[in-house]
């Protein structure tokens, strides 16, 4: 199975904002890249679990398929995207969007890929507080 990227959604941990994380899924491997906490104490977190194992899991959306050689680039991008504890409005959703943007810049994800475009359209529609 080729590695796949998903954005996992969880019921709000704090306030009324859905929690987002990026999942890298490959043969027997599931890695979650996220930020946890609240402003101004967000922290990067990497978990080796399936998002479905969380009681707060609310679904996920497929972003795209990557090559085995891109797995390390995803890990490096997750470490390089800044955790912004200065901007009051910044949160886990921004982290995921910035991480996807970084993966696009690194040519791990292709801007013109239909699956990626559909995922971005859905993410932009879900962005923000839950109504």
Secondary structure, DSSP 4 states (H G I P E B T S, - for coil): ---EEEEEEE--SSTTB-EEEEEEEETTEEEEEEEES-TT--EEEEE-S-GGGSTTEEEEEEEEE--GGGHHHHHHHHHHS---SS-TT--HHHHHHHHHHHHHHTTSS-TT-HHHHHHHHHHHHH-SB--
